């Protein structure tokens, strides 16, 4: 069986936010094992897995990436879409656009402290489309 669904997530502002529950709510009734693949259809945002309990981790990840890939760097030539655009593309390449999670007994087999992050790298990124695919 292959289940696939595209959903649109509301804008959330710059930074990392948990979307684990929003993804789980989209999954069909399923009691078996398989693979869950989640893909974001954007070049200025990313997906990753990380700590789901302490919100300061999400803040720190965002701040670290901002320091690692600053705005207005003199090497950037792609600047027509604003000072946050080229850094957003680079951060998206660093973080990645997809995550793959095993599914056990119908549930994503995340660790106790793991959650799915949507990392928004634009100041005003707008709605974000993700594709959820479950292989069983």
ABEGO torsion letter per residue (X at the ends): XBBBBBBBBBBAEBEBBBAAAAAAAABBBBABBEBBBBBBABAABBBBBBBAABAAAAAAAAAAAAAABBBGBAABABAAAEAAAAAAAAAAAAAEABBBBBBBGGBBBBBAABBBBBBBABABAEBBBBBBBBBX
